[in-house]
Amino acid sequence: MRKICIFTSTRADWGLLRGVARRIHENQDLELQILASGSHLSEQFGMTIDEINLDQLRVNERVPILEFDDSSHGVCQSMGLAMSRYSDSLSRLKPDILLVLGDRYETFCIAAVAQVHRIAVAHIHGGETTEGAVDEAFRHSITKMSVLHFPVCEEYRNRIVQLGESPAVVHDVGALGVETIRKAQLMDRPVLEESLRFHLDAPFFLVTFHPVTLESATAGEQFGNLLAALDTYPDFKILLTYANADTDGSHINQQIESYGAKQPERCLAVSSLGLQRYLSAMNLCAVVIGNSSSGILEAPAFRKPTVNIGDRQKGRVRAESVIDCASDTESIVNAIEVAIDAEFNRRIQEMSLPFEKPDTAEHIVTHLLEADLGNSIKKSFYNMPVPQLSEV
């Protein structure tokens, strides 16, 4: 059987990968391996590896790497440790294909290790741009180390080809997140309230904010501006989730804890909601606020408005429901006003979705099964045809 190793390091990527993992597990011609790392193995971030266990899928390798702080130096130390430990794991697993998603530094590290080990890498969510995050460079680097690509729309597919990848191995399959939403069993409001032990008897904001890692020491200030904006809406409750394990993420998490502690009846801070609760909250909330990719990719599928703050997601394709704003308090308040406007909410119910395609996970698994791996690590740079200038 062809061995497919899925790499997962965060609550977010497993929420997208679980459908693919299940299909690989059920396919008699494929053997599923799972390598879990990063914040999955951290009590601080909710020990989200438990979600994989709940899916009744075996985790073959657990690789802890978050043994340092979240300063730039600490992240680099984690990257060095990651590459050494990932090499140990891949030496044991010996997969035919390593399947990775996204743009995080952990994913960059394991893709680099797989390249040295001559293991074929398949990449989901390539071709995107996030101009405010260091992940931008990681994502395009992962693209160049991959031999199979699964972008979520045609614009991203074209960008991967522009990077020199053969069109034959770049497959526009749509977004796993949208497919997950269509198939998810969501909690209604009473069940979600019971699970959270928190009353959602008023309209509420779902807030997730991560550091803008290509800016220096702006995390605390920008998130403080967001909290000041939220203070102007006392009739709305707030559900806050922690930042990722990125540089300066701890500053945001400290502010989250402090803000929630001051008004426990109005605000609930959670390290990780888990997939079902997060999607259920997104379905029930009034507005998704912050700078998470989920506001760009998943929230539109619920026809929910997104207030997208700052430059972290700059460059991504957007649905009409996404309202971009600067990171100062006044701009955030103005964007929230648009988001809660009844006419705006009526209009976005009819919008088209740029990332939705049928059978996304199934198409990915089919390509993983049928890909020719004979000499796939050695690849030629694909030169796009150059338009001929007409004679004057």
C-alpha positions as CSV (number, residue, x, y, z in Angstrom):
1,M,0.0,0.0,0.0
2,R,1.1,3.6,-0.6
3,K,1.9,5.3,2.7
4,I,0.5,8.8,3.2
5,C,1.8,10.7,6.3
6,I,-0.4,13.7,7.3
7,F,1.5,16.4,9.2
8,T,-0.6,18.5,11.7
9,S,0.6,21.1,14.2
10,T,-2.4,23.2,15.1
11,R,-6.1,23.0,16.0
12,A,-6.8,24.9,12.7
13,D,-5.1,22.6,10.2
14,W,-6.4,19.4,11.8
15,G,-10.0,20.8,11.4
16,L,-9.3,20.9,7.7
17,L,-7.3,17.7,7.3
18,R,-9.6,15.4,9.3
19,G,-11.9,14.6,6.3
20,V,-8.9,13.7,4.1
21,A,-7.4,11.6,6.9
22,R,-10.7,9.7,7.3
23,R,-10.8,8.9,3.6
24,I,-7.2,7.8,3.5
25,H,-7.9,5.5,6.5
26,E,-10.9,4.0,4.7
27,N,-9.1,3.4,1.4
28,Q,-7.8,-0.1,1.1
29,D,-5.0,0.9,-1.2
30,L,-3.6,3.6,1.2
31,E,-2.0,3.4,4.6
32,L,-2.6,6.5,6.9
33,Q,0.2,7.8,9.1
34,I,-0.3,10.9,11.4
35,L,2.6,13.0,12.7
36,A,1.4,15.5,15.3
37,S,3.5,18.4,16.6
38,G,3.4,22.0,17.6
39,S,0.6,23.4,19.7
40,H,-1.3,20.1,19.5
41,L,1.0,18.9,22.3
42,S,0.9,22.0,24.5
43,E,-1.3,22.4,27.6
44,Q,-1.1,26.1,27.1
45,F,-2.9,25.8,23.7
46,G,-5.5,23.3,24.9
47,M,-3.7,20.0,24.2
48,T,-5.7,19.7,20.9
49,I,-4.2,16.3,20.0
50,D,-7.2,15.1,21.9
51,E,-9.3,16.0,18.9
52,I,-7.4,13.6,16.8
53,N,-7.9,10.9,19.4
54,L,-11.7,11.6,19.4
55,D,-11.7,10.9,15.6
56,Q,-10.4,7.5,16.5
57,L,-7.4,7.8,14.2
58,R,-4.0,6.6,15.4
59,V,-1.3,9.2,15.9
60,N,2.0,7.5,14.8
61,E,4.4,10.1,16.0
62,R,4.0,12.9,18.6
63,V,6.8,15.4,18.2
64,P,7.0,18.2,20.9
65,I,8.9,21.3,19.8
66,L,7.5,24.2,21.8
67,E,10.2,24.1,24.5
68,F,11.2,27.8,24.1
69,D,9.6,31.2,24.3
70,D,7.7,32.9,21.5
71,S,10.3,35.5,20.7
72,S,11.9,35.5,17.3
73,H,14.9,33.7,18.8
74,G,12.7,31.2,20.6
75,V,10.8,30.4,17.4
76,C,14.1,29.8,15.6
77,Q,15.2,27.5,18.4
78,S,11.9,25.6,18.0
79,M,12.6,25.3,14.3
80,G,16.0,23.8,14.8
81,L,14.6,21.3,17.3
82,A,11.8,20.5,14.9
83,M,14.0,19.7,12.0
84,S,16.0,17.2,14.1
85,R,13.0,15.5,15.6
86,Y,11.1,15.4,12.3
87,S,14.0,13.7,10.7
88,D,13.9,11.0,13.3
89,S,10.2,10.5,12.8
90,L,10.3,10.4,9.0
91,S,13.2,8.0,9.2
92,R,10.9,5.6,11.2
93,L,7.7,6.2,9.2
94,K,9.2,6.1,5.7
95,P,6.1,7.5,4.0
96,D,5.7,7.6,0.2
97,I,4.0,11.0,0.4
98,L,4.0,13.6,3.1
99,L,0.8,15.7,3.1
100,V,1.0,19.2,4.6
101,L,-1.3,22.1,4.7
102,G,-0.7,25.9,4.9
103,D,2.2,28.0,5.7
104,R,3.4,27.7,9.3
105,Y,7.1,27.4,10.3
106,E,6.5,23.9,11.6
107,T,5.2,22.9,8.1
108,F,8.2,24.6,6.4
109,C,10.5,22.6,8.7
110,I,9.0,19.2,7.9
111,A,8.8,19.9,4.2
112,A,12.5,20.7,4.2
113,V,13.3,17.5,6.1
114,A,11.2,15.5,3.6
115,Q,13.1,17.1,0.8
116,V,16.4,15.9,2.2
117,H,14.9,12.5,2.8
118,R,13.7,12.4,-0.8
119,I,10.0,12.0,0.3
120,A,7.4,13.4,-2.0
121,V,5.5,16.4,-0.5
122,A,1.9,17.2,-1.3
123,H,0.8,20.7,-0.3
124,I,-2.7,22.0,0.4
125,H,-3.5,25.8,0.4
126,G,-0.5,26.8,-1.7
127,G,-0.4,29.9,-4.0
128,E,-2.0,32.2,-1.4
129,T,-0.6,35.5,-0.2
130,T,-0.6,36.8,3.4
131,E,1.6,39.9,3.1
132,G,1.6,40.7,6.8
133,A,2.9,37.4,8.0
134,V,6.3,35.6,7.7
135,D,4.2,32.6,6.7
136,E,4.1,34.2,3.2
137,A,7.7,33.2,2.5
138,F,7.2,29.8,4.2
139,R,4.2,29.0,2.0
140,H,6.0,29.7,-1.3
141,S,9.1,27.8,-0.1
142,I,6.9,24.8,0.7
143,T,5.4,25.1,-2.8
144,K,8.9,24.7,-4.3
145,M,9.6,21.7,-2.2
146,S,6.3,20.0,-3.2
147,V,5.5,17.8,-6.1
148,L,1.8,17.8,-5.8
149,H,-0.4,20.9,-5.2
150,F,-4.0,21.4,-4.0
151,P,-4.9,25.1,-4.2
152,V,-8.4,26.3,-3.3
153,C,-9.1,28.5,-6.4
154,E,-8.0,29.1,-9.9
155,E,-6.1,32.3,-9.0
156,Y,-4.0,30.5,-6.6
157,R,-3.4,27.6,-9.1
158,N,-2.1,30.1,-11.6
159,R,0.3,31.6,-9.0
160,I,1.7,28.1,-8.3
161,V,2.3,27.6,-12.0
162,Q,3.9,31.0,-12.1
163,L,6.3,29.8,-9.5
164,G,7.5,27.1,-12.0
165,E,5.3,24.1,-11.1
166,S,3.9,22.0,-13.9
167,P,0.2,22.6,-14.5
168,A,-0.3,18.8,-14.6
169,V,0.4,18.5,-10.9
170,V,-1.5,21.6,-9.7
171,H,-5.2,20.7,-8.9
172,D,-7.8,23.3,-8.1
173,V,-9.9,21.3,-5.6
174,G,-11.6,24.0,-3.5
175,A,-11.4,24.6,0.2
176,L,-11.6,21.7,2.7
177,G,-12.9,24.2,5.3
178,V,-16.0,24.9,3.2
179,E,-16.6,21.1,2.6
180,T,-16.2,20.5,6.3
181,I,-18.9,23.1,7.1
182,R,-21.3,21.5,4.6
183,K,-20.9,18.1,6.3
184,A,-20.5,19.2,10.0
185,Q,-23.0,18.4,12.7
186,L,-23.3,21.7,14.4
187,M,-24.5,22.5,17.9
188,D,-27.6,24.7,18.4
189,R,-27.4,27.6,20.8
190,P,-28.5,25.7,24.0
191,V,-26.1,22.8,23.4
192,L,-23.2,25.2,22.7
193,E,-24.1,27.2,25.8
194,E,-24.0,24.0,27.9
195,S,-20.8,22.9,26.4
196,L,-19.1,26.3,27.1
197,R,-20.9,26.8,30.4
198,F,-21.5,30.3,29.2
199,H,-24.8,32.1,28.3
200,L,-25.1,33.3,24.7
201,D,-28.4,35.0,25.3
202,A,-27.4,38.1,23.4
203,P,-25.8,38.6,20.0
204,F,-22.1,37.8,20.2
205,F,-18.8,38.4,18.4
206,L,-16.4,35.5,17.6
207,V,-12.9,37.0,18.0
208,T,-9.6,35.4,16.9
209,F,-6.5,37.6,16.5
210,H,-2.9,36.5,15.7
211,P,0.3,38.5,15.7
212,V,1.3,40.2,12.4
213,T,4.7,38.5,12.3
214,L,6.3,40.8,9.7
215,E,5.7,43.8,11.9
216,S,7.9,44.4,15.0
217,A,6.2,44.3,18.4
218,T,2.8,45.5,17.2
219,A,0.7,42.6,18.6
220,G,-0.1,44.1,22.0
221,E,-1.0,47.5,20.6
222,Q,-3.2,46.2,17.8
223,F,-5.1,43.8,20.0
224,G,-5.5,46.6,22.6
225,N,-7.2,48.7,19.9
226,L,-9.5,45.8,19.1
227,L,-10.5,45.4,22.7
228,A,-11.2,49.1,22.9
229,A,-13.4,48.8,19.9
230,L,-15.3,45.9,21.5
231,D,-15.9,48.0,24.6
232,T,-18.2,50.3,22.5
233,Y,-20.6,47.4,22.0
234,P,-21.7,46.5,25.6
235,D,-24.9,44.8,24.3
236,F,-22.8,42.2,22.5
237,K,-21.2,39.2,24.2
238,I,-17.7,38.2,23.1
239,L,-16.2,34.7,22.6
240,L,-12.4,35.0,22.4
241,T,-10.0,32.3,21.2
242,Y,-6.3,32.3,21.9
243,A,-3.7,33.3,19.3
244,N,-1.5,30.7,17.6
245,A,2.0,29.8,18.8
246,D,3.5,32.6,16.8
247,T,6.1,35.3,17.7
248,D,4.6,37.5,20.4
249,G,1.4,35.4,20.6
250,S,1.7,35.2,24.4
251,H,1.2,39.0,24.6
252,I,-2.2,38.7,23.0
253,N,-3.1,35.7,25.1
254,Q,-2.3,37.6,28.3
255,Q,-4.6,40.5,27.2
256,I,-7.3,38.0,26.4
257,E,-7.1,36.5,29.9
258,S,-7.1,39.9,31.5
259,Y,-10.0,41.2,29.4
260,G,-12.2,38.1,30.0
261,A,-11.5,38.1,33.8
262,K,-12.8,41.7,34.1
263,Q,-16.2,40.9,32.7
264,P,-16.9,37.2,33.0
265,E,-20.6,37.6,32.4
266,R,-20.0,39.2,29.0
267,C,-16.8,37.7,27.7
268,L,-15.5,34.1,27.5
269,A,-11.8,33.4,26.7
270,V,-11.0,29.9,25.5
271,S,-7.6,28.5,24.5
272,S,-9.2,26.2,21.9
273,L,-12.9,25.7,21.1
274,G,-12.3,22.6,19.0
275,L,-13.7,22.2,15.5
276,Q,-17.3,21.5,16.3
277,R,-17.7,24.2,18.8
278,Y,-15.7,26.7,16.7
279,L,-17.9,26.1,13.6
280,S,-21.0,26.1,15.7
281,A,-20.0,29.5,17.3
282,M,-19.3,30.8,13.8
283,N,-22.7,29.7,12.6
284,L,-24.5,31.5,15.6
285,C,-22.4,34.6,16.0
286,A,-23.2,38.1,14.7
287,V,-19.8,38.9,13.4
288,V,-16.4,37.2,13.0
289,I,-13.7,39.6,14.1
290,G,-9.9,39.5,14.0
291,N,-7.3,38.5,11.4
292,S,-7.6,34.7,11.2
293,S,-7.8,32.9,7.8
294,S,-11.0,31.3,9.0
295,G,-12.7,34.7,8.6
296,I,-11.6,34.7,5.0
297,L,-12.2,31.0,4.1
298,E,-14.9,29.6,6.4
299,A,-17.1,32.5,7.6
300,P,-18.4,33.3,4.2
301,A,-19.8,29.8,3.9
302,F,-22.1,30.6,6.8
303,R,-23.0,34.0,5.2
304,K,-21.5,35.7,8.2
305,P,-19.8,39.1,8.0
306,T,-16.0,39.2,8.8
307,V,-14.2,42.2,10.1
308,N,-10.6,41.6,8.9
309,I,-8.1,43.8,10.8
310,G,-4.8,44.9,9.4
311,D,-2.4,43.2,7.0
312,R,-2.0,39.6,8.2
313,Q,-4.4,38.3,5.5
314,K,-3.6,41.0,2.9
315,G,-3.5,39.6,-0.6
316,R,-6.0,36.7,-0.2
317,V,-9.0,36.4,-2.4
318,R,-12.1,37.6,-0.6
319,A,-15.8,37.1,-0.6
320,E,-18.1,40.1,-0.4
321,S,-18.8,39.4,3.3
322,V,-15.2,40.3,4.3
323,I,-14.8,43.9,5.5
324,D,-11.1,45.0,5.6
325,C,-10.0,47.7,8.0
326,A,-6.9,49.2,9.6
327,S,-5.8,48.2,13.1
328,D,-6.7,51.5,14.9
329,T,-9.8,51.6,17.1
330,E,-11.8,54.0,15.0
331,S,-11.4,51.9,11.8
332,I,-12.4,48.7,13.7
333,V,-15.5,50.3,15.0
334,N,-16.5,51.6,11.6
335,A,-16.0,48.1,10.1
336,I,-18.2,46.6,12.9
337,E,-20.9,49.1,12.1
338,V,-20.9,47.9,8.5
339,A,-20.9,44.2,9.6
340,I,-24.0,44.6,11.9
341,D,-25.9,46.6,9.3
342,A,-29.1,44.8,8.3
343,E,-28.9,45.7,4.6
344,F,-25.3,44.4,4.4
345,N,-26.3,41.1,6.0
346,R,-29.2,40.8,3.6
347,R,-27.0,41.3,0.6
348,I,-24.3,38.8,1.6
349,Q,-26.9,36.0,1.8
350,E,-26.9,36.0,-2.0
351,M,-23.2,36.3,-2.7
352,S,-21.1,33.7,-4.5
353,L,-18.3,31.7,-2.7
354,P,-14.9,31.7,-4.4
355,F,-13.6,28.5,-2.7
356,E,-16.5,26.0,-2.8
357,K,-16.1,23.0,-5.0
358,P,-17.7,19.5,-4.7
359,D,-15.9,16.5,-3.2
360,T,-12.7,18.4,-2.2
361,A,-11.3,15.7,0.1
362,E,-12.2,12.9,-2.3
363,H,-10.4,14.6,-5.1
364,I,-7.3,15.1,-3.0
365,V,-7.2,11.4,-2.0
366,T,-7.7,10.3,-5.6
367,H,-4.7,12.4,-6.7
368,L,-2.6,11.1,-3.8
369,L,-3.4,7.5,-4.9
370,E,-2.8,8.0,-8.6
371,A,0.2,10.3,-8.6
372,D,3.2,9.0,-10.4
373,L,6.1,9.0,-7.9
374,G,8.6,7.3,-10.1
375,N,11.0,10.2,-10.2
376,S,8.9,12.9,-8.6
377,I,11.5,14.5,-6.4
378,K,13.5,15.6,-9.5
379,K,11.4,18.1,-11.3
380,S,11.9,20.6,-14.0
381,F,11.0,24.3,-13.7
382,Y,8.0,25.0,-15.8
383,N,8.4,28.2,-17.8
384,M,5.1,29.9,-18.6
385,P,4.5,30.8,-22.2
386,V,5.7,34.3,-22.9
387,P,3.2,36.4,-24.9
388,Q,4.6,37.5,-28.2
389,L,4.7,41.2,-28.8
390,S,2.9,42.2,-32.0
391,E,4.9,44.0,-34.6
392,V,4.4,47.8,-34.7
